Amino acid sequence: MEKKSLQFMKVVSFCGACIAFYIGAGFATMQEIIQYVASYGSKLWIVIAVNAAIYIYTDLSFATNGNRLKLKRGGDIYTHYCGKYIGNFFDYFSALFCYACFIVMCGGANATAAQQWGLPNGVGAVILTVFVIATVIFGLDGVIEALGKIGPIIVFFILVVSVISIFNGAGNFWENLKAVDTGKHEIVQVGNGNPFLSGASYAGFMLLWFASFLAEIGSKNRVKEVNIGMLFSAVFIMGTMVIASVALISHVDVTSQADIPALILANTISPALASIFAVIIFCGIYTTSVPLLWTSIGRIEKEGTKKYKLYTVVLGIIGCVIACFLPYRSLVNVLYGLNGYLGFILVAFMLVYDIRTRMSKKVKVAEEEVAPAVV
């Protein structure tokens, strides 16, 4: 009984870690949701379906292969999928991309602090960076522990704000949905009007986030527990995405041009709730920033060393400074969109690798069954 309880807690922890990693600045502020999903109006279900299918397949592949290959470093998974040269490209590129996304997280923290509390430029980014650096220094175990507990709490608050906003704006939803479909509101959009492309791009940039992270978690834990946790996370993430999209469309006249749409929704409910939700957004940004910086540092230095800690501090500070001088909304659109398409190319390599691996296993089993008969 105690063993089953421990296994269940590990599944919950992995689920929470995946949720927390996924829900970063873009998701928690809902800027990501409005650009990728809500902007497609009645076709938003296509975006979510494509995103969910890729998310589930790739994450199952990362964790399973990481465990099967007993990888010492999660980034090594790329060479198994793509070969030495292309694999090294993806390894280095994903580390660089994760670092760039860490800068986006700092920008999100900055925008949240400025919009909600009127704090000077840089304050939000500095606060976030201090907590992220302190967590990353403790390595992978510290990352999982921090993420596993905070993730479900963030989802709960996003759902509360979204559900109340849906009820408050229920009378405007269908009219606003038609307005979105006809392009009445100039919403910054990923995918150039193609929901399949938007879903692929969304999954693509998340793919580069999760590859090294889940491959290493899978290699160091029971793969069944990791995969079950990930599947539960998919249900919560995609479900929350649908509800948040409906809420955004119900109030599209005020959310379409906002840097932090989630705070706009919260303020329509209660200024006090908005202040609380701003803290929750900060938590969401923090939980994604931690593994992003961890992934970046892990590519250039082994975890736990003095250089690892030094690089964590130095690169954390550099990312914070850069974020203070770049516009947040533009960062989300350009960086996530372009890199999402490149990440989606990796899926083709993964499919070929997984099919070949499965076929070789079947051949090996067949040969073992035939061998005794030949003897």
DRENKE-874738 format. One record per residue (C-alpha): x, y, z. Coordinates in nm, 4 decimals, padded with zeros to 6 digits. Layout:
# DRENKE-874738
      east     north        up
         X         Y         Z
...
***
This chain:
# DRENKE-874738
      east     north        up
   00.0000   00.0000   00.0000
   00.2846   00.2353   00.0916
   00.4619   00.1524  -00.2362
   00.1493   00.2371  -00.4414
   00.1085   00.5623  -00.2495
   00.4704   00.6545  -00.3282
   00.4210   00.5724  -00.6967
   00.1057   00.7842  -00.7077
   00.2879   01.0800  -00.5532
   00.5634   01.0483  -00.8139
   00.3037   01.0500  -01.0939
   00.1472   01.3626  -00.9420
   00.4922   01.5214  -00.9123
   00.5791   01.4495  -01.2775
   00.2367   01.5753  -01.3862
   00.2834   01.8942  -01.1887
   00.6349   01.9442  -01.3279
   00.5109   01.9125  -01.6878
   00.2231   02.1526  -01.6237
   00.4491   02.4050  -01.4545
   00.7078   02.3872  -01.7342
   00.4394   02.4344  -02.0020
   00.2665   02.7220  -01.8256
   00.5242   02.9965  -01.8487
   00.4989   03.3670  -01.9167
   00.3078   03.3221  -02.2434
   00.0454   03.0835  -02.1047
   00.0012   03.2419  -01.7608
  -00.0388   03.5915  -01.9072
  -00.2598   03.4386  -02.1825
  -00.0646   03.6292  -02.4490
   00.0428   03.2951  -02.5937
  -00.3119   03.1578  -02.5864
  -00.4630   03.4551  -02.7663
  -00.1964   03.4538  -03.0419
  -00.1937   03.0792  -03.1073
  -00.5453   02.9669  -03.0175
  -00.8156   03.2263  -02.9420
  -00.7260   03.4314  -03.2521
  -00.8607   03.1445  -03.4670
  -01.2122   03.1798  -03.3279
  -01.4349   02.8870  -03.4268
  -01.1295   02.6973  -03.5611
  -00.9437   02.7033  -03.2293
  -01.0207   02.3341  -03.1718
  -00.7967   02.2467  -03.4689
  -00.5035   02.4277  -03.3103
  -00.5529   02.2472  -02.9801
  -00.6006   01.9044  -03.1428
  -00.2788   01.9355  -03.3471
  -00.0908   02.0702  -03.0476
  -00.2157   01.7921  -02.8175
  -00.1310   01.5115  -03.0612
   00.2266   01.6331  -03.1077
   00.2718   01.7078  -02.7362
   00.1658   01.3591  -02.6296
   00.3613   01.1682  -02.8962
   00.6871   01.3615  -02.8593
   00.6886   01.3621  -02.4800
   00.6190   00.9875  -02.4669
   00.9075   00.9407  -02.7088
   01.1471   01.1628  -02.5114
   01.0854   00.9937  -02.1766
   01.0728   00.6381  -02.3153
   01.3885   00.6685  -02.5241
   01.5683   00.8557  -02.2472
   01.4965   00.5624  -02.0175
   01.5796   00.2944  -02.2755
   01.9099   00.4565  -02.3711
   01.9963   00.5459  -02.0072
   02.1104   00.8922  -02.1113
   02.3438   01.0736  -01.8760
   02.2508   01.4105  -02.0262
   01.9075   01.4822  -02.1721
   02.0443   01.6780  -02.4686
   02.2088   01.3614  -02.6043
   01.8643   01.2492  -02.7199
   01.9015   01.4629  -03.0345
   02.1961   01.2620  -03.1720
   01.9923   00.9415  -03.1395
   01.7038   01.0920  -03.3352
   01.8974   01.2866  -03.5986
   02.2506   01.1479  -03.6171
   02.5732   01.3150  -03.5096
   02.5770   01.6369  -03.7116
   02.2081   01.7291  -03.7276
   02.1697   01.6063  -03.3708
   02.4478   01.8364  -03.2509
   02.2813   02.1246  -03.4332
   01.9504   02.0619  -03.2538
   02.1341   02.0126  -02.9233
   02.3094   02.3486  -02.9435
   02.0146   02.5249  -03.1039
   01.7662   02.4032  -02.8416
   01.9983   02.5204  -02.5637
   02.0254   02.8623  -02.7298
   01.6502   02.8700  -02.7922
   01.5740   02.7793  -02.4302
   01.7990   03.0625  -02.3179
   01.6200   03.3024  -02.5538
   01.2893   03.1830  -02.4063
   01.4281   03.2480  -02.0579
   01.4769   03.6080  -02.1717
   01.1099   03.6098  -02.2831
   01.0121   03.4918  -01.9339
   01.2043   03.7814  -01.7816
   01.0197   04.0122  -02.0217
   00.6882   03.8651  -01.9105
   00.7746   03.9244  -01.5451
   00.8741   04.2803  -01.6305
   00.5491   04.3492  -01.8201
   00.3374   04.1968  -01.5417
   00.5020   04.4069  -01.2697
   00.4694   04.7243  -01.4785
   00.1052   04.6691  -01.5854
  -00.0345   04.5552  -01.2513
   00.1718   04.7417  -00.9919
   00.3267   05.0250  -01.1952
   00.6782   04.9204  -01.0964
   00.9751   05.0733  -01.2847
   01.1285   04.8895  -01.5814
   01.3563   04.6090  -01.4663
   01.2133   04.5402  -01.1211
   00.9974   04.2443  -01.2253
   01.2788   04.0888  -01.4281
   01.5271   04.1239  -01.1403
   01.2925   03.9632  -00.8862
   01.2299   03.6681  -01.1185
   01.5986   03.6216  -01.2028
   01.7051   03.6074  -00.8373
   01.4608   03.3230  -00.7608
   01.5398   03.1341  -01.0826
   01.9163   03.1440  -01.0281
   01.8758   03.0249  -00.6686
   01.6658   02.7253  -00.7845
   01.8745   02.6218  -01.0869
   02.1903   02.6052  -00.8752
   02.0370   02.3052  -00.6920
   02.0123   02.1041  -01.0181
   01.7446   01.8723  -01.1632
   01.6067   01.7401  -00.8323
   01.5532   02.0935  -00.7080
   01.3857   02.1882  -01.0354
   01.1370   01.8969  -01.0204
   01.0584   01.9633  -00.6537
   00.9870   02.3314  -00.7183
   00.7785   02.2713  -01.0309
   00.5776   01.9715  -00.9098
   00.4148   02.1638  -00.6252
   00.3410   02.4942  -00.7974
   00.2046   02.3730  -01.1338
  -00.1429   02.2550  -01.0220
  -00.1928   02.5732  -00.8154
  -00.1289   02.7917  -01.1201
  -00.3765   02.5926  -01.3318
  -00.6395   02.6254  -01.0595
  -00.6153   03.0057  -01.0521
  -00.6145   03.0362  -01.4320
  -00.9303   02.8238  -01.4407
  -01.0997   03.0315  -01.1699
  -01.0360   03.3593  -01.3547
  -01.1347   03.2056  -01.6906
  -01.4582   03.0439  -01.5692
  -01.5790   03.3601  -01.3919
  -01.4892   03.5663  -01.7009
  -01.6885   03.3281  -01.9218
  -01.9989   03.3708  -01.7044
  -01.9575   03.7490  -01.6968
  -01.9153   03.7713  -02.0730
  -02.1479   03.4896  -02.1795
  -02.3856   03.7280  -02.3542
  -02.1086   03.8570  -02.5809
  -01.9398   03.5298  -02.6725
  -02.1168   03.4415  -03.0001
  -02.1051   03.7958  -03.1298
  -01.7352   03.8227  -03.0384
  -01.6644   03.4832  -03.1953
  -01.8051   03.6071  -03.5276
  -01.5982   03.9238  -03.4921
  -01.2810   03.7177  -03.4478
  -01.3698   03.4940  -03.7447
  -01.4220   03.7959  -03.9691
  -01.0998   03.9654  -03.8563
  -01.2691   04.2647  -03.6949
  -01.0091   04.2764  -03.4181
  -00.6438   04.3116  -03.5159
  -00.5025   04.0293  -03.3046
  -00.1346   03.9381  -03.3397
  -00.1527   03.5834  -03.4763
   00.0856   03.2921  -03.5292
   00.0321   03.0709  -03.8363
  -00.0804   03.3330  -04.0902
  -00.4445   03.2274  -04.0645
  -00.3759   02.8510  -04.0824
  -00.4876   02.6708  -03.7616
  -00.2929   02.3534  -03.8496
   00.0240   02.5586  -03.8897
  -00.0428   02.7408  -03.5635
  -00.0923   02.4114  -03.3756
   00.2264   02.2684  -03.5283
   00.4224   02.5818  -03.4406
   00.2859   02.5838  -03.0842
   00.3843   02.2218  -03.0325
   00.7132   02.2840  -03.2112
   00.8551   02.5375  -02.9705
   00.7313   02.3349  -02.6722
   00.9020   02.0340  -02.8303
   01.2409   02.2027  -02.7968
   01.1607   02.2916  -02.4356
   01.0684   01.9397  -02.3292
   01.3199   01.7264  -02.5240
   01.6220   01.7465  -02.2948
   01.4114   01.7926  -01.9798
   01.1920   01.4825  -02.0213
   01.4684   01.2653  -02.1710
   01.6774   01.3179  -01.8580
   01.3821   01.2716  -01.6225
   01.2912   00.9514  -01.8094
   01.6470   00.8184  -01.7807
   01.6553   00.8679  -01.4030
   01.3058   00.7471  -01.3100
   01.0524   00.4729  -01.3852
   00.9326   00.5524  -01.7352
   00.5763   00.4337  -01.6679
   00.5332   00.6869  -01.3873
   00.6825   00.9675  -01.5977
   00.4591   00.8905  -01.8963
   00.1397   00.8626  -01.6909
   00.2192   01.1943  -01.5254
   00.2772   01.3534  -01.8655
  -00.0546   01.2198  -02.0029
  -00.2454   01.3675  -01.7094
  -00.0666   01.6963  -01.7671
  -00.1892   01.6967  -02.1294
  -00.5511   01.6713  -02.0108
  -00.5135   01.9620  -01.7683
  -00.3136   02.1824  -02.0070
  -00.5345   02.1402  -02.3140
  -00.8529   02.1640  -02.1078
  -00.7344   02.4872  -01.9484
  -00.6392   02.6182  -02.2937
  -00.9952   02.5688  -02.4216
  -01.1562   02.7395  -02.1224
  -00.9065   03.0298  -02.1279
  -00.9672   03.0797  -02.5032
  -01.3440   03.1047  -02.4524
  -01.2840   03.3609  -02.1753
  -01.0538   03.5683  -02.3978
  -01.3024   03.5678  -02.6854
  -01.5870   03.6638  -02.4519
  -01.3930   03.9835  -02.3710
  -01.1979   04.0199  -02.6969
  -01.2691   04.3947  -02.7192
  -01.0361   04.4525  -02.4193
  -00.8040   04.1505  -02.4380
  -00.7016   04.1616  -02.8050
  -00.4490   04.4458  -02.7660
  -00.3311   04.3872  -02.4080
   00.0231   04.2764  -02.3185
  -00.1175   04.0774  -02.0241
  -00.4725   03.9667  -02.1218
  -00.5040   03.7539  -01.8067
  -00.4777   04.0622  -01.5856
  -00.7408   04.2404  -01.7952
  -00.9803   03.9516  -01.7272
  -00.8939   03.9440  -01.3575
  -00.9447   04.3204  -01.3232
  -01.2940   04.2960  -01.4769
  -01.3798   04.0596  -01.1919
  -01.2028   04.2332  -00.9030
  -00.8933   04.4540  -00.8620
  -00.8028   04.2532  -00.5523
  -00.8227   03.9292  -00.7523
  -00.6043   04.0882  -01.0206
  -00.3354   04.1621  -00.7614
  -00.3441   03.8020  -00.6425
  -00.3448   03.6727  -00.9985
  -00.0416   03.8868  -01.0831
   00.1480   03.6891  -00.8194
   00.0196   03.3650  -00.9748
   00.1422   03.4803  -01.3161
   00.4799   03.5438  -01.1593
   00.4775   03.1871  -01.0269
   00.3911   03.0562  -01.3742
   00.6763   03.2535  -01.5267
   00.9119   03.1269  -01.2573
   00.8221   02.7596  -01.3053
   00.9062   02.7759  -01.6757
   01.2116   02.9978  -01.6389
   01.3809   02.7483  -01.4081
   01.4019   02.4472  -01.6468
   01.4743   02.6796  -01.9413
   01.7844   02.8214  -01.7754
   01.8750   02.4744  -01.6417
   01.8617   02.3288  -01.9953
   02.0773   02.6088  -02.1332
   02.3472   02.5803  -01.8674
   02.3437   02.1986  -01.8850
   02.4637   02.2126  -02.2460
   02.7870   02.3920  -02.1604
   02.8701   02.2644  -01.8132
   02.8053   01.9586  -01.5939
   02.5481   02.0063  -01.3203
   02.6839   02.0691  -00.9699
   03.0281   02.2041  -01.0638
   03.1610   02.5495  -00.9680
   03.1506   02.6554  -01.3352
   02.7872   02.5384  -01.3590
   02.6952   02.7673  -01.0700
   02.9006   03.0552  -01.2115
   02.7414   03.0240  -01.5578
   02.3975   03.0091  -01.3950
   02.4551   03.3405  -01.2191
   02.6225   03.5179  -01.5140
   02.3808   03.4048  -01.7877
   02.0832   03.4657  -01.5591
   02.1910   03.8276  -01.5086
   02.2632   03.8809  -01.8809
   01.9170   03.7484  -01.9778
   01.7552   03.9766  -01.7212
   01.9315   04.2852  -01.8596
   01.8404   04.2037  -02.2230
   01.4721   04.1553  -02.1320
   01.4514   04.5075  -01.9940
   01.5106   04.6581  -02.3393
   01.2923   04.4398  -02.5656
   00.9100   04.4571  -02.6156
   00.7400   04.1530  -02.4612
   00.4524   04.0973  -02.7061
   00.6846   04.1070  -03.0096
   00.9238   03.8629  -02.8423
   00.6455   03.6068  -02.7984
   00.5234   03.6322  -03.1571
   00.8555   03.6299  -03.3450
   01.0667   03.3994  -03.1270
   00.7999   03.1370  -03.0538
   00.6625   03.1359  -03.4080
   00.9869   03.0945  -03.6029
   01.1461   02.8444  -03.3673
   00.8225   02.6475  -03.3465
   00.8454   02.5619  -03.7156
   01.2056   02.4412  -03.6787
   01.1089   02.2354  -03.3755
   00.8348   02.0693  -03.5777
   01.0996   01.9463  -03.8264
   01.2415   01.7408  -03.5408
   00.9156   01.5444  -03.5300
   00.9962   01.3938  -03.8725
   01.3305   01.2650  -03.7433
   01.1604   01.1302  -03.4304
   00.8996   00.9393  -03.6307
   01.1666   00.7770  -03.8504
   01.3770   00.6854  -03.5473
   01.0860   00.5419  -03.3464
   00.9578   00.3399  -03.6440
   01.3041   00.1975  -03.7143
   01.3550   00.1148  -03.3461
   01.0209  -00.0631  -03.3266
   01.0878  -00.2546  -03.6502
   01.4323  -00.3651  -03.5339
   01.2815  -00.4937  -03.2090
   01.0279  -00.7015  -03.4038
   01.3034  -00.8438  -03.6250
   01.5126  -00.9313  -03.3220
   01.2209  -01.1061  -03.1518
   01.1437  -01.3009  -03.4712
   01.5059  -01.4135  -03.5021
   01.5100  -01.5305  -03.1400
   01.1907  -01.7331  -03.1987
   01.3276  -01.8935  -03.5143
   01.6743  -01.9726  -03.3726
   01.5698  -02.2689  -03.1482
   01.3845  -02.4319  -03.4370
   01.6923  -02.4078  -03.6588
   01.9109  -02.5639  -03.3928
***
